[in-house]
Amino acid sequence: MPSGGRRYKSWELYVCIALNRLVQELDIDLYQEGLEDKLEAILEERGQGLTKFEIGNEIKSNHHMTNKVISHMEETGMVSVESEGRSYRIRITEDGVLHARKFNSFYMMMYRDFLVDHYKYRSLPAWFKQEE
Protein backbone atom coordinates (compact mmCIF):
# COMPACT_ATOMS: atom_id res chain seq x y z
CA MET A 1 0.00 0.00 0.00
CA PRO A 2 1.35 3.45 -0.80
CA SER A 3 2.45 5.44 2.21
CA GLY A 4 -0.23 7.77 3.49
CA GLY A 5 -2.95 5.62 1.92
CA ARG A 6 -6.06 4.64 3.77
CA ARG A 7 -6.07 1.12 5.17
CA TYR A 8 -9.10 -1.06 4.52
CA LYS A 9 -10.84 -2.41 7.60
CA SER A 10 -13.09 -5.45 7.22
CA TRP A 11 -16.67 -5.39 8.36
CA GLU A 12 -15.82 -8.01 11.00
CA LEU A 13 -13.51 -5.50 12.66
CA TYR A 14 -16.28 -2.91 12.58
CA VAL A 15 -18.58 -5.43 14.30
CA CYS A 16 -15.96 -5.81 17.05
CA ILE A 17 -15.66 -2.03 17.49
CA ALA A 18 -19.44 -1.49 17.48
CA LEU A 19 -20.14 -4.32 19.95
CA ASN A 20 -17.50 -3.09 22.35
CA ARG A 21 -18.87 0.45 22.15
CA LEU A 22 -22.30 -0.92 23.07
CA VAL A 23 -20.75 -2.88 25.95
CA GLN A 24 -19.05 0.32 27.13
CA GLU A 25 -22.50 1.92 27.48
CA LEU A 26 -23.40 -0.79 30.01
CA ASP A 27 -20.54 0.34 32.30
CA ILE A 28 -19.52 -3.20 33.23
CA ASP A 29 -16.35 -5.23 33.48
CA LEU A 30 -16.80 -7.49 30.49
CA TYR A 31 -14.48 -10.08 31.99
CA GLN A 32 -15.99 -10.32 35.49
CA GLU A 33 -16.85 -13.72 36.88
CA GLY A 34 -20.52 -14.60 36.92
CA LEU A 35 -21.43 -12.03 34.27
CA GLU A 36 -23.75 -14.46 32.52
CA ASP A 37 -25.96 -14.66 35.63
CA LYS A 38 -26.21 -10.85 35.95
CA LEU A 39 -26.54 -9.98 32.29
CA GLU A 40 -30.32 -9.99 31.94
CA ALA A 41 -30.74 -7.52 34.81
CA ILE A 42 -27.87 -5.34 33.58
CA LEU A 43 -29.34 -5.11 30.08
CA GLU A 44 -32.76 -4.25 31.49
CA GLU A 45 -31.35 -1.53 33.74
CA ARG A 46 -28.60 -0.03 31.55
CA GLY A 47 -29.21 -1.27 28.01
CA GLN A 48 -30.28 2.04 26.50
CA GLY A 49 -28.16 1.43 23.42
CA LEU A 50 -26.88 3.88 20.85
CA THR A 51 -28.33 5.52 17.78
CA LYS A 52 -27.35 4.36 14.32
CA PHE A 53 -25.55 7.70 13.93
CA GLU A 54 -23.49 7.04 17.07
CA ILE A 55 -22.54 3.58 15.80
CA GLY A 56 -21.48 5.11 12.47
CA ASN A 57 -19.33 7.67 14.27
CA GLU A 58 -17.73 4.98 16.42
CA ILE A 59 -16.75 2.77 13.53
CA LYS A 60 -15.77 5.83 11.44
CA SER A 61 -17.39 4.47 8.33
CA ASN A 62 -19.83 5.41 5.62
CA HIS A 63 -23.58 4.82 5.57
CA HIS A 64 -23.28 1.62 3.51
CA MET A 65 -20.77 -0.04 5.85
CA THR A 66 -22.69 1.11 8.94
CA ASN A 67 -25.85 -0.53 7.56
CA LYS A 68 -23.95 -3.71 6.70
CA VAL A 69 -22.47 -3.96 10.20
CA ILE A 70 -25.78 -3.28 11.95
CA SER A 71 -27.65 -5.71 9.69
CA HIS A 72 -25.13 -8.46 10.37
CA MET A 73 -25.27 -7.89 14.13
CA GLU A 74 -29.08 -7.93 14.05
CA GLU A 75 -29.28 -11.06 11.86
CA THR A 76 -26.94 -12.94 14.21
CA GLY A 77 -28.82 -11.83 17.33
CA MET A 78 -26.05 -9.63 18.76
CA VAL A 79 -28.22 -6.50 18.75
CA SER A 80 -31.81 -5.47 18.43
CA VAL A 81 -32.75 -2.53 16.22
CA GLU A 82 -35.72 -0.31 17.06
CA SER A 83 -37.08 2.49 14.93
CA GLU A 84 -37.39 5.83 16.75
CA GLY A 85 -39.08 8.12 14.28
CA ARG A 86 -36.42 9.02 11.73
CA SER A 87 -33.58 7.30 13.59
CA TYR A 88 -32.78 3.86 14.95
CA ARG A 89 -31.76 2.70 18.41
CA ILE A 90 -29.30 -0.18 18.53
CA ARG A 91 -29.32 -2.24 21.74
CA ILE A 92 -26.87 -4.99 22.53
CA THR A 93 -28.26 -8.40 23.49
CA GLU A 94 -26.89 -11.06 25.82
CA ASP A 95 -25.50 -12.84 22.76
CA GLY A 96 -23.73 -9.63 21.70
CA VAL A 97 -22.10 -9.13 25.09
CA LEU A 98 -20.99 -12.75 25.26
CA HIS A 99 -19.68 -12.61 21.68
CA ALA A 100 -17.52 -9.58 22.54
CA ARG A 101 -16.28 -11.30 25.67
CA LYS A 102 -15.40 -14.51 23.85
CA PHE A 103 -13.83 -13.07 20.70
CA ASN A 104 -12.07 -9.84 21.79
CA SER A 105 -8.77 -11.69 22.19
CA PHE A 106 -9.10 -13.08 18.69
CA TYR A 107 -9.97 -9.67 17.22
CA MET A 108 -6.99 -8.09 18.97
CA MET A 109 -4.65 -10.80 17.74
CA MET A 110 -5.87 -10.56 14.14
CA TYR A 111 -6.50 -6.81 13.90
CA ARG A 112 -4.13 -5.22 16.44
CA ASP A 113 -2.58 -2.79 13.94
CA PHE A 114 -5.96 -1.76 12.56
CA LEU A 115 -7.36 -1.20 16.06
CA VAL A 116 -4.40 0.89 17.14
CA ASP A 117 -4.78 2.91 13.94
CA HIS A 118 -8.55 3.25 14.45
CA TYR A 119 -8.03 4.78 17.92
CA LYS A 120 -4.90 6.79 17.08
CA TYR A 121 -6.51 10.15 17.95
CA ARG A 122 -7.86 9.03 21.31
CA SER A 123 -6.86 6.57 23.97
CA LEU A 124 -7.44 2.89 23.44
CA PRO A 125 -10.72 1.70 24.97
CA ALA A 126 -10.70 -0.23 28.24
CA TRP A 127 -11.65 -3.52 26.59
CA PHE A 128 -8.52 -3.35 24.42
CA LYS A 129 -6.24 -2.55 27.35
CA GLN A 130 -7.61 -5.40 29.45
CA GLU A 131 -6.61 -8.00 26.91
CA GLU A 132 -3.16 -6.60 25.99
C-alpha positions as CSV (number, residue, x, y, z in Angstrom):
1,M,0.0,0.0,0.0
2,P,1.3,3.5,-0.8
3,S,2.4,5.4,2.2
4,G,-0.2,7.8,3.5
5,G,-2.9,5.6,1.9
6,R,-6.1,4.6,3.8
7,R,-6.1,1.1,5.2
8,Y,-9.1,-1.1,4.5
9,K,-10.8,-2.4,7.6
10,S,-13.1,-5.5,7.2
11,W,-16.7,-5.4,8.4
12,E,-15.8,-8.0,11.0
13,L,-13.5,-5.5,12.7
14,Y,-16.3,-2.9,12.6
15,V,-18.6,-5.4,14.3
16,C,-16.0,-5.8,17.1
17,I,-15.7,-2.0,17.5
18,A,-19.4,-1.5,17.5
19,L,-20.1,-4.3,19.9
20,N,-17.5,-3.1,22.3
21,R,-18.9,0.5,22.2
22,L,-22.3,-0.9,23.1
23,V,-20.8,-2.9,26.0
24,Q,-19.1,0.3,27.1
25,E,-22.5,1.9,27.5
26,L,-23.4,-0.8,30.0
27,D,-20.5,0.3,32.3
28,I,-19.5,-3.2,33.2
29,D,-16.4,-5.2,33.5
30,L,-16.8,-7.5,30.5
31,Y,-14.5,-10.1,32.0
32,Q,-16.0,-10.3,35.5
33,E,-16.8,-13.7,36.9
34,G,-20.5,-14.6,36.9
35,L,-21.4,-12.0,34.3
36,E,-23.8,-14.5,32.5
37,D,-26.0,-14.7,35.6
38,K,-26.2,-10.8,36.0
39,L,-26.5,-10.0,32.3
40,E,-30.3,-10.0,31.9
41,A,-30.7,-7.5,34.8
42,I,-27.9,-5.3,33.6
43,L,-29.3,-5.1,30.1
44,E,-32.8,-4.2,31.5
45,E,-31.3,-1.5,33.7
46,R,-28.6,0.0,31.5
47,G,-29.2,-1.3,28.0
48,Q,-30.3,2.0,26.5
49,G,-28.2,1.4,23.4
50,L,-26.9,3.9,20.9
51,T,-28.3,5.5,17.8
52,K,-27.4,4.4,14.3
53,F,-25.5,7.7,13.9
54,E,-23.5,7.0,17.1
55,I,-22.5,3.6,15.8
56,G,-21.5,5.1,12.5
57,N,-19.3,7.7,14.3
58,E,-17.7,5.0,16.4
59,I,-16.8,2.8,13.5
60,K,-15.8,5.8,11.4
61,S,-17.4,4.5,8.3
62,N,-19.8,5.4,5.6
63,H,-23.6,4.8,5.6
64,H,-23.3,1.6,3.5
65,M,-20.8,0.0,5.9
66,T,-22.7,1.1,8.9
67,N,-25.8,-0.5,7.6
68,K,-23.9,-3.7,6.7
69,V,-22.5,-4.0,10.2
70,I,-25.8,-3.3,12.0
71,S,-27.7,-5.7,9.7
72,H,-25.1,-8.5,10.4
73,M,-25.3,-7.9,14.1
74,E,-29.1,-7.9,14.0
75,E,-29.3,-11.1,11.9
76,T,-26.9,-12.9,14.2
77,G,-28.8,-11.8,17.3
78,M,-26.0,-9.6,18.8
79,V,-28.2,-6.5,18.8
80,S,-31.8,-5.5,18.4
81,V,-32.8,-2.5,16.2
82,E,-35.7,-0.3,17.1
83,S,-37.1,2.5,14.9
84,E,-37.4,5.8,16.7
85,G,-39.1,8.1,14.3
86,R,-36.4,9.0,11.7
87,S,-33.6,7.3,13.6
88,Y,-32.8,3.9,14.9
89,R,-31.8,2.7,18.4
90,I,-29.3,-0.2,18.5
91,R,-29.3,-2.2,21.7
92,I,-26.9,-5.0,22.5
93,T,-28.3,-8.4,23.5
94,E,-26.9,-11.1,25.8
95,D,-25.5,-12.8,22.8
96,G,-23.7,-9.6,21.7
97,V,-22.1,-9.1,25.1
98,L,-21.0,-12.8,25.3
99,H,-19.7,-12.6,21.7
100,A,-17.5,-9.6,22.5
101,R,-16.3,-11.3,25.7
102,K,-15.4,-14.5,23.9
103,F,-13.8,-13.1,20.7
104,N,-12.1,-9.8,21.8
105,S,-8.8,-11.7,22.2
106,F,-9.1,-13.1,18.7
107,Y,-10.0,-9.7,17.2
108,M,-7.0,-8.1,19.0
109,M,-4.6,-10.8,17.7
110,M,-5.9,-10.6,14.1
111,Y,-6.5,-6.8,13.9
112,R,-4.1,-5.2,16.4
113,D,-2.6,-2.8,13.9
114,F,-6.0,-1.8,12.6
115,L,-7.4,-1.2,16.1
116,V,-4.4,0.9,17.1
117,D,-4.8,2.9,13.9
118,H,-8.6,3.2,14.5
119,Y,-8.0,4.8,17.9
120,K,-4.9,6.8,17.1
121,Y,-6.5,10.2,17.9
122,R,-7.9,9.0,21.3
123,S,-6.9,6.6,24.0
124,L,-7.4,2.9,23.4
125,P,-10.7,1.7,25.0
126,A,-10.7,-0.2,28.2
127,W,-11.6,-3.5,26.6
128,F,-8.5,-3.4,24.4
129,K,-6.2,-2.5,27.3
130,Q,-7.6,-5.4,29.4
131,E,-6.6,-8.0,26.9
132,E,-3.2,-6.6,26.0
